Amino acid sequence: MGTGEKTPLIVRLQAIAAFVDVFEEPGFVFGEWEPHQVVDGFVTPPVFYNSSEASRFIGVCSDLGWVSREGNWTLWLSTPEATRLFEESGAVEQATYEQLSQMLTAMIRQERFGEGSLDGYYQSGLLLRVLQRAKALLIELTGKETD
């Protein structure tokens, strides 16, 4: 267990739920691709750059233990549970905080192996639904809306 995972659940949920408003802001851009370039006759591959808010989100998730360093996230992605959460309509809206952590672990760890993959989850709406579920869990725990 990392140090972030020892942070109280309410604090962990508040931290990621705060990104709902950021990511829903009209005109928000998660990141941008820089196209390939030719430098001294060599072609450089395209590179994805996260926006400052997207980078901050990744940092918050990592710092507060939403991204686990334990377990095999690639193996988990092939489970029926992961398939249901990532693909079935309404599944994320019923997810537990443990399942949200597994999803965020997989999403953010995938970004290290495939630039722009987290942006893909943002563009599809899945990342926002995960954060909205975190916000709903926070409301269930505290009994009040967040600011």
Secondary structure, 3 states (H helix, E strand, C coil): CCHHHHCCHHHHHHHHHCHHHHHHCCCCCCEEEECCEEECCEEECCEEEECHHHHHHHHHHHHCCCCCCCCCHHHHHCCHHHHHHHHCCCCHHHCCHHHHHHHHHHHHHHHHHCCCHHHHHHHHCHHHHHHHHHHHHHHHHHCCCCC
